[in-house]
Amino acid sequence: MDTVLTEQDFVAALRGLSSRYWGAHPFHRRLHAGELSRQELRLWAANRWYYQRMIPQKDAAIISNCPLPEVRRQWLDRIIYHDGKADGDGGTERWLRLCQAVGLDRGEVLSEKLVAPGVRFAVDAYVTFARTKPWVEAVASGLTEMFSGHLMRQRVGDILTNYSWIQREDLEYFTNRIDHVSGEGEETVRLVVRHCTTREQQEAAISALSFKCDVLWSMLDGIERAAEERP
């Protein structure tokens, strides 16, 4: 029987997956370098919208599978963060404003007609993962939060520098999320460490985070392919 990893080694194994995060994808590198056309930027925003829209459903799936009231209460805040407390509020609404800032019609984004098949497949697979796997594995899959704060901060600066028609207020999704996601990431690490008490559970959590990295990478593959097909 494999020995249970120490907390330090377990967290190190999770953090070691940072090199597979989507910040290293060629499409993201071009985004940060200011090399995307307006059409490519619009496709990125419209396809990323589908991911943003589905995050609360992923989180709801985690809650539905979790038998622990204290975890359900903790996780509920994430749904409220994205969906907001009322219409016109929340993280998904802030992403829609970014879509409009890059030149997309709100109704066009909501129709999802610009969502690439590969992106839809990857995002739906992520939601299915959360619905069908043990809740702590689904929670662990979201530990990409550990890697995202720094990248968001860099993205705000790079977009403002390289895409002059976008204003700081258009990037409220990122500026609002930067500090929030750092706290969520640490909270999630503690939750995963506390509830993964066997080596099997630890390995499953690491695999879940690896799967999430694959989902995000596949999304950018799909966006890149869609951009090539829409010159």
C-alpha positions, 0 to 999 in steps of 0.5 A, a space after each residue: 500500500 502506498 504511503 500517504 503523502 505529507 501535506 507538504 508533498 501533496 500540496 507540492 504535487 498539486 502546485 507542480 501542475 502549474 506548468 500545464 495551466 493554460 497560461 502557457 498555451 500559444 493562443 494565450 501567449 499571443 493574447 498577452 503579446 497583443 497579437 490577436 486580431 479583433 475577430 480572434 479577441 471576440 471569439 476568445 471572449 464569446 467562447 470563454 463566456 460559455 465556460 463562465 456560464 457553466 461554472 455555477 452549474 459545476 459548483 451546484 453539482 459539487 454541492 449536490 454530491 456533498 454530504 457535509 453541510 459546512 462544505 455546502 455552505 462554504 461552496 454556495 458563495 461561489 455560485 452567488 459570486 458568479 450568478 450574482 444576487 440579482 439580474 445584472 450582478 455577478 461574475 458572468 455579467 461582468 464577463 458579458 460586459 467584456 464581450 460587449 467591450 470587444 465588439 460583440 452583441 450581447 444577444 449574439 453571445 447569449 445565443 452561443 452561436 459562436 461557441 466552438 464545438 471543441 470548447 462546448 465539448 470540453 466545458 460540458 465534460 468538466 460539468 459532467 466530471 463534477 456531477 459524476 465524481 466524488 465531491 472532493 475530486 470535483 473540488 480539487 479539479 478547481 485548484 487551477 485557482 492557485 495559478 490564476 491570480 498572477 496570470 489575471 493581473 498580468 492579463 489586465 496590464 497586457 490587454 490595456 497596453 496592447 488593445 487600446 480600445 479596451 478600457 480598465 472598466 471593461 476588465 472588471 471581471 479580472 480586476 474584481 476576481 484577482 484578489 478574490 481568487 487568491 483567497 478561494 485558492 488557499 481555501 480550496 487547498 485546505 479543504 482538499 488536504 483535509 478531506 483527502 486522507 488516503 494516498 488513493 484520494 490524494 492521487 485522485 485529487 492530483 488527477 482531477 486537477 490534471 484533468 481540469 488543465 486538459 479542459 482549459 487547454 482544449 478550450 484554447 485549442 478549440 478557440 484557435 481552430 475556430 479562429 483559423 476557420 473564420 479569417 
